[in-house]
């Protein structure tokens, strides 16, 4: 192993020198010539390509291999910006050994998904340039301060479909430029306060498909730029207003809480979501709610788009249930197989609603339904239903 590594490192040193000259020479030829020249140096198990964007002469090199880093073509890797090693069988030992003493690499994108990785890798040789990193579909169980140490310039991080059960306090503290964080389909049951410290540029966090029963008290506070929060397919039963203390109060615009365990959507949501000043899109699909009723309070939601669909137990939407949504423009109540009743006064009393989708429910005919139709036809709504599309007003 030591002998092989010495040979690989020697080869790489020579390749780095040659690649500088090669890169300068290749910049004067066409994209087709670049791709041909690059492919000639590429392993048969890899796909190497080169392309330049139309608005710039900067050449983007990429390599995709179904092999381990020890087999990467070293005379190509030094000028590569995008490296895809999905399902290559990479081991922590070979990755660390191969890159430990190599010069800095100018990789922008690195995909290490589906490689059975469970331990921490060394990122120091790619940390300067790396912007996008995927370690999805591996076996990472815990994210600590050392898991992604050094990746200070990362913009997008995908840790979905791992075995993550927990995050340590400050584990992302150094990632002040991170914009999107994907933690979908893990086993996270609790978010400790401080887990998101330092993520002052984060715009989107996805926590779908975990085991959380709460969003935590103040966990999201450091996320002053957070625009999108997706936490569907968890075990949430209520939302605490304290979860949004800090930044998210004035930044959150889209929230997805579908397929959780909310049995009282309005009552459990109003105190928390009414504090979000810029929230305009809310998805509550798939929750086990039987009745939507007014909560009796006077809180006003800023939501403009609301979806309460695919709810297997929803039977009725009662008077004033959605009255607090005074700015609502689009309402989707669809694919609720047991929904038979919507009160005439269930919808907001204002004149803001423009799109109303009511398809694939079990709304019954009769006096109540006829009265509801008359109510709708008197409003400037565009209605989409299984019965057809009605446009009473332009």
Number of C-alpha atoms within 10 A of each C-alpha: 8 8 8 10 14 12 11 15 17 11 14 21 16 12 18 19 12 13 20 13 10 15 14 9 11 18 14 11 9 13 17 12 13 22 16 15 16 20 18 11 13 21 15 10 12 18 15 26 21 21 16 15 10 7 6 7 11 11 18 15 22 23 23 19 22 17 17 17 21 16 13 19 19 21 21 21 24 24 20 21 20 21 20 19 22 22 18 18 16 21 16 17 10 15 16 15 16 16 20 13 11 15 14 14 19 18 23 20 20 22 19 21 24 20 21 20 21 16 14 16 17 18 18 18 18 20 21 18 18 23 20 19 21 20 22 25 22 22 19 22 18 18 20 17 15 12 17 22 19 18 23 19 17 24 19 19 19 19 23 24 22 24 18 23 17 18 21 16 17 19 21 25 17 19 24 18 18 24 19 21 19 19 23 24 22 23 19 23 17 16 22 17 18 19 21 23 20 19 25 20 18 24 19 20 19 19 23 25 22 22 20 22 18 17 22 18 16 20 20 26 21 23 26 19 18 26 19 21 21 20 25 25 22 23 18 20 17 19 21 18 20 18 19 25 20 16 18 26 25 18 19 24 21 19 19 20 22 25 22 24 19 22 18 18 24 20 18 16 18 21 18 20 24 20 20 21 17 19 24 19 19 21 19 21 25 24 26 18 20 18 19 23 19 20 20 11 10 11 16 17 24 21 24 20 20 21 19 22 25 21 23 17 17 24 21 19 22 18 17 20 23 22 22 25 24 19 19 25 19 19 20 18 20 23 20 23 17 17 23 16 20 20 16 19 16 19 22 19 14 12 13 17 22 16 16 19 19 19 20 18 21 17 19 13 11 9 9 14 17 13 14 17 13 11 12 18 16 10 14 16 21 20 20 17 16 12 9 9 12 13 12 13 11 7
